[in-house]
Amino acid sequence: MTRSGDENKASPASFALTRHFAESYASKTGTYFCSVPTVTTAVLEGLALHREKYGAMLCPCRYYEDPQAEVAAAYWNCPCVPMRERKECHCLLFLPPDHPFAGTSQTVETIDLQYES
């Protein structure tokens, strides 16, 4: 059975914008994507979905009581404050080259998140 859940998938256009942002940001900051492509794809999907739902790429790896208040505060909008200030990405999206999970690419290798069960 294939997972449906279109409500949990961003539009292809939103995903493409988010992917372009991520590749540009990685190049600009000298960071790399996770060596596990499914991690990168899942984080990008979450960012793109939040862009559609809330108007900003709110970090998808955190729980928010009030997502709109968090968007307005801008602390967890990607790139979040810890990433901008210390290159610490909780989502493992942007990793410094010496991070144990850093890959060697600044280009996203996407993986289809649909799966059989």
Secondary structure, 3 states (H helix, E strand, C coil): CECCCHHHCCCHHHHHHHHHHHHHHHHHHCCECECCHHHHHHHHHHHHHHHHHHCCCECCCCCCCCHHHHHHHCCCECCCHHHHHHCCCCCCCCECCCCCCECCCCCCCCCCCCCEC
